[in-house]
């Protein structure tokens, strides 16, 4: 029973009171009851404040209680961790001095809305200044407070949480998304999102456009995508996918072909990763990208083709010829049939080169190639081995007479006159024939036999053929004879070095020379390196020849100006034998030539034998200060991975690319190599520059150095010194 009730009962008990007295008692009761309720509310609020303070004091978030004018009345201890202050440092103050200028407008608006009760609560992100001066990102949750008796707004409570790390991650994610969006907008990439449970695949519209499809033309499921894979690539794609799904690889990466709407196939590089698993750990979602690599594949295909084919004639080169001969030998043994090998060498070709120049020589070689292809059967192989040497592999033959008939057709076709610049040019050809049977010799021996027969044909007067017969004297074999003579020349000193200048395009000055080995045979005359170098490599004599070339080249270069380097070719055989690094060191010490003026040129075939061992050796040579150049790029195995594995000082683009640089596809390859060279810090030298137009084009494509007959052919050491002197005088 409350006081008001007691007062009313008391009034009833005293009926002699008048109406005025009764009303006064009621008013008094109301006042007393109001004061009593206020007292109870104050007690309850005090208890609430105690509970609130207990919670706030132990919260990791910063709790601030403020008046409507933002004057702080309570600051929790978490302020020490978040802003670096003591709670009492902030009591009574106002927050304006802590808010970042760029966030103040939003903060002021929120305070105004609270003060005028337009909002009861809200959340904002803003920056507060830490005691040490740096800005801290915080997430602020604020609520309006009201007087529990009157219900009038009397302040607000703020909860501040440090979200600096989250903002950094969000910024990084935003930047990443912006970059991805930019990449996708560039037109070469597409996103995919695959639900492994339902098979649903979400593919970006950009990629659909690239493939020529409209937004609704491919069903959004994995089966529709799989049906568009090239049949030859399905197994490979499945293999890579299973490897990733089973945990063998940390990501999916696979190249395959996809059918476009036009019916053509486009090459893509698919990358992806599992991003979600179910409760049992099974993958349920993958996301990734698809990149159109059709252009890259086309360039790689062209490089691979040029690596296995002669650039001038388009015929298979020595590498592809050996592969075909090996396969034909194995098939003959397996199926018991006969085939034939023809070794062919032009007669009188050197005279064409000497009298009419290399351009006329190239025309002759191209026409010879066409004529050879015209006289063989479909499926037979005609190859150019180098210089004026050709070879033919005749597939299954029933009799030896078939090979003789082909040899006769070859001779008749080649002796036909050739018109060059209004002149009639004649060359002939000599042919050696070797027959392979089911139980015959291996591929290498068969070709040596054909070479022996070829030498017999030349000795018989040329422009004829000869079949190999058991018992033919080895001294009649071209290669065998050269090998024997080479052993003599190593002892008698009949080898020399010529030097061809390398020109820096930026200045037009000589920056180096390439040392080229020459052999003047007492009977044969000049033997081209394309003939005696392979023999020296096969016999192992290249090690001695290589060491001699190093010593002689370094000795000669030591007399040149300090800025001119000397380049020496190093064979794969020299890397297989121990002692190459010692040979280099001996040559440098004996000549006094600084190591950074010596440049060793290697071909891609060197890296193929044992890439890691060779690269380790190259690194040791680099550590000595010796420069390393990748020679004849594009004519070997042309694996671009080697350019990433080892930082070559120089990449030399083969003459074949320069001769065909007017072709847009060849120019694109040169441009790609130049770009790769720039990224790895390598100079790019264009070999075989013979015309002003070629010089203009290699300059346009970004080559930094040139080498070729347009400037100078190989010359004797004395002539090289004269040329150096002339360049030095012109530069002065």
C-alpha positions in Angstrom: 0.0 0.0 0.0 1.5 3.4 -1.0 1.3 6.8 0.6 -1.4 8.0 -1.8 -3.7 5.2 -0.7 -3.2 5.9 2.9 -4.0 9.5 2.4 -7.3 8.7 0.7 -8.3 6.2 3.4 -7.5 8.9 6.0 -9.8 11.3 4.2 -12.7 8.8 4.2 -12.2 8.4 7.9 -12.7 12.1 8.4 -16.0 13.0 6.7 -16.1 16.5 8.3 -13.3 17.8 5.9 -14.5 20.1 3.1 -13.9 19.6 -0.6 -11.0 22.0 -0.7 -9.2 20.2 2.1 -9.8 16.9 0.3 -8.3 18.2 -3.0 -5.2 19.4 -1.2 -4.6 16.0 0.3 -4.8 14.4 -3.1 -2.2 16.8 -4.6 0.1 16.2 -1.7 -0.3 12.4 -2.2 0.6 12.8 -5.9 3.8 14.8 -5.1 4.9 12.4 -2.4 4.3 9.5 -4.8 6.3 11.2 -7.6 9.2 11.8 -5.3 9.1 8.2 -4.1 9.1 7.0 -7.7 12.0 9.3 -8.6 13.9 8.0 -5.6 13.3 4.4 -6.8 14.4 5.3 -10.3 17.6 6.9 -9.0 18.4 3.8 -7.0 17.7 1.6 -10.2 19.8 3.9 -12.4 22.6 3.8 -9.9 22.5 0.0 -10.0 22.4 0.1 -13.9 25.4 2.5 -13.9 27.3 0.2 -11.7 26.6 -2.8 -14.0 27.3 -0.6 -17.1 30.7 0.5 -15.7 31.6 -3.1 -14.8 30.9 -4.2 -18.4 32.6 -1.1 -20.0 35.7 -1.4 -17.8 36.3 -5.0 -19.0 35.4 -4.5 -22.7 38.2 -4.7 -25.3 36.3 -2.0 -27.2 36.7 1.6 -26.2 33.4 2.8 -24.5 32.7 6.5 -24.2 29.7 8.2 -22.6 29.1 11.8 -23.6 26.6 14.6 -23.2 24.7 15.8 -26.2 27.4 18.5 -26.8 29.9 15.6 -27.0 31.5 16.4 -23.6 33.0 13.1 -22.4 31.7 11.9 -19.0 33.1 8.4 -19.0 36.1 6.8 -20.9 36.8 3.0 -20.5 40.3 1.6 -19.8 40.5 0.2 -23.4 41.5 3.7 -24.5 45.1 2.8 -23.4 45.2 0.0 -26.0 43.4 1.7 -28.8 44.5 5.3 -28.7 47.4 5.2 -26.2 45.8 7.6 -23.6 44.8 7.3 -20.0 41.0 7.5 -19.4 41.3 10.6 -17.3 43.2 12.4 -20.1 40.1 12.5 -22.2 37.4 13.2 -19.5 35.6 16.5 -20.0 37.1 17.1 -23.4 35.4 17.0 -26.8 36.4 14.7 -29.7 36.8 17.3 -32.4 40.6 17.5 -32.0 40.9 13.7 -32.5 38.9 13.3 -35.7 40.7 13.2 -39.1 39.9 16.3 -41.1 38.5 14.2 -44.0 36.1 12.4 -41.6 35.0 15.4 -39.6 32.0 16.4 -41.8 30.4 12.9 -41.4 31.2 12.9 -37.7 29.5 16.3 -37.2 26.4 15.3 -39.1 26.0 12.2 -37.0 26.3 14.3 -33.8 23.7 16.8 -35.0 21.3 14.0 -36.0 21.7 12.5 -32.5 21.3 15.8 -30.7 18.1 16.5 -32.5 16.9 13.0 -32.1 16.7 12.4 -35.9 18.4 9.1 -35.3 18.6 6.8 -32.3 21.7 4.9 -33.2 24.2 4.4 -36.0 27.6 3.0 -37.2 30.4 4.9 -38.8 34.1 4.3 -39.8 36.5 7.1 -39.1 40.1 7.9 -38.2 41.2 8.9 -34.7 44.6 10.3 -34.0 46.7 8.0 -31.7 48.8 9.6 -28.9 51.9 8.9 -31.0 50.5 10.9 -33.9 49.5 8.2 -36.3 45.9 7.7 -37.5 43.9 4.7 -36.4 40.9 3.4 -38.3 38.0 2.7 -35.9 34.5 1.5 -36.3 32.2 3.6 -34.1 28.8 2.3 -32.9 26.8 5.1 -31.2 23.4 5.2 -29.5 21.3 8.0 -28.1 20.6 7.9 -24.3 17.5 9.3 -22.6 16.6 10.3 -19.1 14.6 7.3 -17.6 12.1 9.6 -15.9 11.5 12.3 -18.4 12.4 10.4 -21.6 14.3 13.4 -22.8 17.6 12.8 -24.7 20.5 13.5 -22.5 23.6 12.1 -24.3 25.0 9.2 -26.2 27.2 6.2 -25.8 29.9 5.3 -28.3 31.7 2.0 -28.8 35.0 2.3 -30.7 36.8 -0.8 -32.2 40.2 -0.7 -33.9 39.8 -1.9 -37.5 43.1 -0.7 -38.9 44.2 -4.2 -40.0 40.9 -4.9 -41.5 41.1 -1.7 -43.5 44.5 -2.6 -44.8 43.2 -6.0 -46.0 40.2 -4.4 -47.5 42.3 -1.8 -49.3 44.6 -4.6 -50.6 41.5 -6.6 -51.8 40.1 -3.5 -53.4 43.4 -2.8 -55.3 43.6 -6.5 -56.3 40.0 -6.4 -57.6 40.7 -3.2 -59.5 43.8 -4.7 -61.1 41.8 -7.9 -62.0 39.0 -5.8 -63.4 41.6 -3.8 -65.5 43.2 -7.1 -66.7 39.8 -8.5 -67.6 38.8 -5.3 -69.4 42.0 -5.6 -71.5 40.3 -8.4 -73.3 42.6 -11.4 -72.7 41.4 -12.9 -69.4 38.2 -14.4 -68.2 36.9 -15.5 -64.8 35.2 -18.8 -64.0 33.5 -20.0 -60.9 32.6 -23.7 -60.7 30.2 -25.3 -58.3 31.5 -28.9 -58.1 28.4 -30.2 -56.5 25.9 -29.0 -59.1 28.2 -28.7 -62.0 27.2 -25.1 -62.5 29.9 -22.8 -64.1 29.7 -19.0 -64.1 31.9 -17.7 -66.9 32.6 -14.0 -67.3 30.9 -12.2 -70.2 34.2 -10.9 -71.5 35.5 -14.4 -72.1 32.2 -15.4 -73.9 32.8 -12.4 -76.2 36.3 -13.5 -77.0 35.1 -17.0 -78.0 32.4 -15.4 -80.2 29.4 -16.5 -78.1 26.5 -14.5 -76.8 25.6 -14.4 -73.1 23.0 -17.2 -73.3 24.6 -19.4 -76.0 26.6 -21.7 -73.7 24.7 -23.5 -70.9 26.2 -22.5 -67.5 27.4 -26.0 -66.7 30.7 -28.0 -66.9 29.4 -30.4 -69.5 28.8 -27.6 -72.0 32.3 -26.4 -71.4 33.8 -29.9 -71.7 32.1 -30.5 -75.0 34.0 -27.6 -76.5 37.4 -29.0 -75.6 39.6 -30.2 -78.4 39.3 -34.1 -78.4 43.1 -34.4 -78.2 43.3 -32.2 -75.1 40.5 -33.8 -73.0 42.7 -36.4 -71.3 45.4 -33.9 -70.4 42.8 -31.5 -69.0 41.3 -34.3 -66.9 44.7 -35.4 -65.6 45.5 -31.9 -64.4 42.1 -31.5 -62.8 42.3 -34.8 -60.9 45.8 -34.0 -59.7 44.5 -30.8 -58.1 41.3 -32.2 -56.7 43.2 -35.1 -55.1 45.7 -32.7 -53.5 48.7 -33.6 -55.6 49.0 -30.0 -56.8 48.3 -26.8 -55.0 46.6 -25.3 -58.0 45.2 -26.2 -61.4 47.2 -25.0 -64.4 46.7 -26.4 -67.9 46.8 -25.4 -71.5 44.3 -26.7 -74.0 42.2 -25.8 -77.0 38.6 -24.6 -76.9 36.2 -24.6 -79.9 35.0 -21.1 -80.8 31.6 -20.3 -82.3 33.3 -20.0 -85.7 34.5 -23.7 -85.4 38.2 -22.7 -85.0 40.0 -23.7 -81.8 41.5 -21.1 -79.5 44.3 -21.9 -77.1 43.7 -21.1 -73.4 45.7 -21.2 -70.2 43.4 -22.2 -67.4 44.4 -21.6 -63.8 42.2 -22.3 -60.8 42.1 -23.4 -57.2 39.7 -25.0 -54.7 38.2 -22.3 -52.5 35.6 -24.2 -50.5 35.1 -27.7 -49.1 32.3 -29.4 -47.3 32.3 -30.7 -43.7 34.1 -33.9 -44.9 36.8 -32.0 -46.6 35.5 -32.7 -50.2 36.0 -29.8 -52.6 32.8 -28.1 -53.5 33.9 -24.9 -55.3 36.7 -23.8 -57.6 37.4 -20.4 -59.1 40.0 -19.3 -61.6 40.9 -17.5 -64.8 41.2 -18.3 -68.4 43.7 -16.5 -70.6 43.7 -16.5 -74.3 47.3 -17.7 -75.3 46.5 -18.4 -79.0 49.0 -15.8 -80.2 51.7 -17.0 -77.9 51.1 -20.6 -79.0 51.4 -19.5 -82.7 54.7 -17.8 -82.0 56.0 -20.9 -80.1 54.8 -23.1 -83.0 56.8 -21.0 -85.5 59.9 -21.1 -83.3 59.6 -24.8 -82.9 59.1 -25.2 -86.7 62.2 -23.0 -87.4 64.1 -25.0 -84.8 63.6 -28.2 -86.8 63.6 -26.6 -90.3 66.0 -24.7 -92.5 64.9 -21.1 -92.6 66.0 -20.5 -96.2 64.5 -23.6 -97.9 61.9 -24.7 -95.4 63.3 -28.2 -95.5 63.8 -30.3 -92.3 67.2 -29.6 -90.9 69.9 -31.9 -89.5 68.0 -32.4 -86.2 64.8 -33.5 -87.8 66.7 -35.6 -90.4 68.5 -37.6 -87.7 65.2 -38.2 -85.9 63.5 -39.4 -89.0 66.5 -41.7 -89.9 66.4 -43.2 -86.4 62.7 -43.9 -86.6 63.0 -45.4 -90.1 65.8 -47.7 -88.9 63.7 -48.9 -86.0 60.6 -49.5 -88.2 62.7 -51.4 -90.7 64.0 -53.7 -88.0 60.5 -54.2 -86.6 58.6 -54.8 -89.8 61.4 -56.3 -91.9 61.5 -53.9 -94.9 64.2 -52.0 -96.8 64.7 -48.3 -97.1 67.4 -46.0 -98.4 69.4 -42.9 -97.4 70.9 -40.5 -100.0 73.7 -38.1 -99.1 73.7 -35.2 -101.6 76.3 -32.5 -102.2 76.2 -29.7 -104.8 79.0 -29.4 -107.3 80.2 -25.9 -108.3 78.1 -24.1 -105.7 81.1 -22.3 -104.2 81.7 -20.7 -107.5 78.2 -19.2 -107.5 78.7 -17.7 -104.1 82.1 -16.3 -105.0 81.2 -14.7 -108.3 77.6 -13.7 -107.8 77.3 -13.2 -104.0 75.3 -14.8 -101.2 72.0 -13.6 -102.4 72.4 -15.6 -105.7 73.6 -18.5 -103.7 70.5 -18.4 -101.6 68.3 -18.4 -104.7 70.2 -21.5 -106.0 69.7 -23.4 -102.7 66.0 -22.6 -102.7 65.5 -23.8 -106.2 67.5 -26.9 -105.5 65.2 -27.7 -102.5 62.1 -27.3 -104.7 63.5 -29.6 -107.3 64.5 -32.3 -104.8 61.1 -32.3 -103.2 59.6 -32.7 -106.7 61.4 -35.9 -107.5 60.7 -37.9 -104.3 57.5 -39.7 -103.2 55.0 -38.3 -100.8 56.1 -39.4 -97.3 59.9 -39.4 -98.2 62.0 -36.7 -96.5 64.3 -34.2 -98.1 66.5 -32.3 -95.6 69.1 -29.6 -95.8 72.0 -30.4 -93.5 73.9 -27.1 -93.9 75.7 -25.2 -96.7 75.2 -27.1 -100.0 74.6 -30.5 -98.3 71.3 -32.2 -98.6 70.0 -35.7 -97.6 67.0 -37.8 -98.6 65.3 -40.6 -96.6 63.4 -42.9 -98.9 60.7 -44.8 -97.0 60.0 -48.5 -97.7 61.5 -49.6 -101.0 61.2 -53.0 -102.6 64.5 -53.1 -104.4 67.8 -51.1 -104.5 66.9 -50.1 -108.1 64.2 -47.7 -106.7 66.9 -45.7 -104.8 69.1 -45.6 -107.9 66.1 -44.3 -110.0 65.5 -41.5 -107.4 69.2 -40.6 -107.6 69.0 -40.4 -111.4 66.0 -38.1 -111.2 67.8 -35.9 -108.6 70.8 -35.5 -110.9 68.7 -34.7 -113.9 66.6 -32.2 -112.0 69.5 -30.3 -110.5 71.6 -30.0 -113.7 68.9 -28.0 -115.4 70.0 -24.3 -115.8 68.9 -21.7 -113.3 68.1 -18.1 -114.3 69.4 -15.5 -111.9 69.4 -11.8 -112.7 69.4 -12.5 -116.4 72.2 -15.0 -116.2 72.0 -18.8 -116.7 73.6 -20.6 -113.8 74.4 -24.3 -113.7 75.2 -26.5 -110.8 75.3 -30.3 -110.5 74.9 -32.7 -107.6 76.7 -35.9 -106.4 74.8 -38.6 -104.6 75.8 -41.4 -102.2 73.3 -44.2 -101.5 73.1 -46.4 -98.5 70.5 -49.1 -98.0 69.0 -50.0 -94.6 67.6 -53.5 -94.1 65.9 -55.3 -91.3 69.2 -56.5 -89.7 71.3 -53.6 -91.0 73.4 -51.0 -89.2 72.1 -48.3 -87.0 71.1 -44.9 -88.2 74.5 -43.2 -87.7 76.3 -46.0 -89.5 73.9 -45.9 -92.4 74.5 -42.2 -92.9 78.3 -42.7 -92.7 78.0 -45.3 -95.4 76.0 -42.9 -97.6 78.7 -40.3 -96.9 81.4 -42.8 -98.0 79.5 -43.5 -101.2 79.1 -39.7 -101.8 82.9 -39.2 -101.6 83.3 -42.1 -104.1 80.9 -40.3 -106.5 82.8 -37.1 -106.2 86.1 -38.9 -106.8 84.5 -40.5 -109.9 84.0 -37.1 -111.6 80.9 -35.7 -109.8 77.4 -35.2 -111.2 76.8 -38.9 -110.6 75.8 -41.4 -107.9 77.4 -44.3 -106.1 76.0 -47.0 -103.9 77.8 -48.0 -100.8 79.3 -51.5 -100.8 80.9 -53.4 -98.0 84.7 -53.1 -98.2 84.9 -49.5 -99.6 88.1 -48.0 -98.2 87.4 -45.7 -95.3 89.9 -43.2 -96.7 87.4 -42.5 -99.5 84.8 -41.4 -97.0 84.4 -37.6 -96.8 83.9 -37.5 -93.1 86.5 -40.1 -92.3 89.1 -38.4 -94.5 88.4 -35.1 -92.9 88.7 -36.6 -89.5 92.1 -38.1 -90.3 93.3 -34.8 -91.8 92.0 -32.9 -88.8 94.2 -34.9 -86.5 97.2 -33.8 -88.6 96.1 -30.2 -88.6 96.0 -30.1 -84.8 99.7 -31.0 -84.8 100.8 -28.9 -87.7 98.8 -25.8 -86.8 96.8 -25.3 -90.0 93.8 -23.7 -88.3 93.2 -19.9 -88.1 90.7 -17.5 -86.6 88.8 -14.8 -88.5 87.0 -12.0 -86.7 83.6 -10.5 -87.5 82.7 -7.1 -85.9 79.7 -6.5 -83.7 78.2 -3.0 -84.0 76.3 -1.2 -81.3 73.2 0.3 -83.0 72.9 3.3 -80.6 76.3 4.7 -81.6 77.4 2.8 -84.7 80.7 1.8 -82.9 82.4 -1.6 -82.8 81.8 -3.1 -79.3 83.2 -6.6 -80.0 84.3 -9.3 -82.5 83.2 -12.9 -82.9 86.1 -15.4 -83.4 85.3 -17.8 -86.2 87.5 -20.9 -86.8 88.8 -21.4 -90.4 90.6 -24.4 -92.0 92.5 -24.1 -95.3 92.9 -27.7 -96.5 96.0 -28.3 -98.7 93.9 -30.3 -101.2 90.2 -29.4 -100.6 90.8 -25.7 -100.1 88.6 -23.9 -97.6 86.6 -26.4 -95.6 83.5 -24.7 -94.1 82.9 -25.0 -90.4 79.6 -26.7 -91.1 81.6 -29.7 -92.3 84.5 -30.0 -89.9 82.9 -28.8 -86.6 80.4 -31.7 -86.5 83.2 -34.1 -87.2 85.3 -32.6 -84.5 82.4 -32.8 -82.1 81.7 -36.4 -82.9 85.4 -37.4 -82.6 85.9 -35.4 -79.4 88.7 -33.3 -81.1 86.5 -30.2 -80.5 87.9 -30.0 -76.9 91.4 -29.4 -78.2 90.1 -27.1 -81.0 88.1 -25.2 -78.5 90.9 -24.7 -76.1 93.2 -23.5 -78.9 90.5 -21.0 -80.1 90.1 -19.6 -76.5 93.9 -19.1 -76.1 94.3 -17.6 -79.6 91.3 -15.3 -79.4 92.1 -14.0 -75.9 95.7 -13.3 -77.0 94.6 -11.3 -80.0 91.9 -9.4 -78.1 94.4 -8.3 -75.4 95.9 -6.0 -78.0 92.6 -4.2 -78.7 91.2 -1.1 -77.0 89.7 -1.9 -73.5 86.1 -1.4 -74.5 86.1 -4.1 -77.3 85.1 -7.7 -76.3 85.9 -11.0 -78.0 83.3 -13.8 -78.4 84.3 -17.4 -78.7 81.9 -20.3 -79.5 81.8 -23.2 -77.0 80.5 -26.7 -78.0 78.2 -28.9 -76.1 81.0 -31.5 -76.1 83.2 -29.1 -74.2 80.6 -28.9 -71.4 80.3 -32.7 -71.2 84.1 -33.0 -70.7 85.7 -31.8 -67.5 88.1 -28.8 -67.7 86.2 -26.1 -69.6 86.4 -23.6 -66.7 90.1 -24.4 -66.2 90.7 -23.8 -70.0 89.0 -20.4 -69.8 91.0 -19.5 -66.7 94.3 -20.5 -68.5 93.4 -18.5 -71.6 92.7 -15.3 -69.5 95.8 -15.7 -67.4 98.1 -16.4 -70.4 96.8 -13.4 -72.3 96.2 -10.9 -69.5 92.7 -10.2 -70.9 90.2 -9.1 -68.3 87.4 -11.7 -67.8 84.6 -9.2 -68.6 86.0 -8.8 -72.1 85.5 -12.5 -72.9 82.1 -13.6 -74.1 81.3 -17.3 -74.4 78.6 -18.2 -77.0 76.6 -21.3 -76.5 73.7 -22.8 -78.4 70.4 -24.1 -77.0 71.6 -27.7 -77.7 74.2 -27.2 -74.9 71.4 -26.7 -72.3 69.5 -29.8 -73.5 72.2 -32.3 -72.5 72.0 -31.7 -68.7 70.4 -28.3 -68.1 71.1 -28.0 -64.4 74.8 -29.1 -64.7 75.4 -26.7 -67.6 73.6 -23.8 -65.8 75.7 -24.5 -62.7 78.9 -24.3 -64.9 77.7 -21.1 -66.5 77.1 -19.6 -63.1 80.6 -20.4 -62.1 81.9 -18.8 -65.3 79.8 -15.7 -64.7 81.2 -15.6 -61.2 84.7 -15.3 -62.8 83.4 -12.3 -64.7 83.0 -14.0 -68.1 80.0 -12.9 -70.1 77.6 -15.6 -71.5 75.7 -15.3 -74.8 72.9 -17.5 -76.2 73.8 -18.0 -79.8 71.7 -18.8 -82.9 68.4 -18.4 -80.9 65.5 -20.0 -82.7 67.5 -22.7 -84.5 68.0 -25.2 -81.7 65.4 -26.4 -79.3 64.2 -22.9 -78.5 62.8 -23.5 -75.0 62.0 -20.1 -73.6 62.3 -21.6 -70.1 66.1 -21.5 -70.4 66.0 -17.7 -70.8 64.3 -17.6 -67.4 66.6 -20.1 -65.7 69.8 -18.3 -66.6 70.4 -14.6 -66.9 72.3 -14.4 -70.2 74.2 -11.3 -71.0 73.3 -11.5 -74.6 70.8 -13.3 -76.9 71.8 -13.6 -80.5 68.9 -13.9 -83.0 69.8 -16.3 -85.8 70.4 -15.1 -89.4 67.3 -17.0 -90.5 65.0 -14.6 -88.6 66.8 -11.6 -89.9 66.5 -12.8 -93.5 62.8 -13.2 -93.1 62.1 -10.2 -90.8 59.8 -8.6 -93.5 57.3 -11.3 -92.6 54.9 -10.1 -89.8 55.1 -13.4 -88.0 58.9 -13.5 -87.9 58.9 -9.8 -86.9 56.6 -10.7 -84.0 59.0 -13.4 -82.8 61.9 -11.0 -82.9 59.9 -8.5 -81.0 59.0 -11.1 -78.4 62.6 -12.1 -77.9 63.6 -8.4 -77.6 61.0 -7.9 -74.9 62.1 -10.9 -73.0 65.8 -9.8 -73.3 64.9 -6.4 -71.9 63.2 -8.0 -68.9 66.2 -10.1 -68.1 68.7 -7.3 -68.9 70.3 -9.0 -71.9 71.6 -7.3 -75.0 70.0 -8.5 -78.3 72.3 -9.0 -81.3 70.8 -9.6 -84.8 73.1 -11.9 -86.8 73.4 -12.0 -90.6 72.3 -8.4 -91.4 73.2 -8.0 -95.1 70.9 -5.1 -96.4 69.9 -1.7 -95.3 66.3 -2.8 -95.1 67.2 -5.5 -92.7 69.2 -3.1 -90.6 66.1 -0.8 -90.5 63.8 -3.5 -89.5 66.0 -5.0 -86.7 66.4 -1.5 -85.4 62.6 -1.0 -85.4 62.1 -4.2 -83.5 64.4 -3.1 -80.7 67.7 -5.1 -81.3 70.6 -3.4 -79.6 73.5 -4.8 -81.7 74.0 -6.1 -85.2 76.5 -8.4 -87.0 76.7 -9.2 -90.7 78.0 -8.5 -94.1 76.2 -5.2 -94.3 79.0 -3.9 -92.1 81.7 -6.5 -92.6 82.4 -10.1 -93.1 84.9 -12.2 -91.1 88.5 -10.9 -91.5 92.0 -11.7 -90.6 93.4 -10.4 -87.3 95.5 -7.8 -89.0 92.5 -6.4 -90.9 90.5 -6.4 -87.7 93.1 -4.1 -86.1 93.0 -1.8 -89.1 89.2 -1.6 -88.8 89.3 -0.8 -85.1 91.8 2.0 -85.8 89.5 3.5 -88.4 86.5 3.4 -86.1 88.5 4.9 -83.2 89.6 7.8 -85.5 86.1 8.4 -86.8 84.8 8.5 -83.3 87.4 11.0 -82.2 
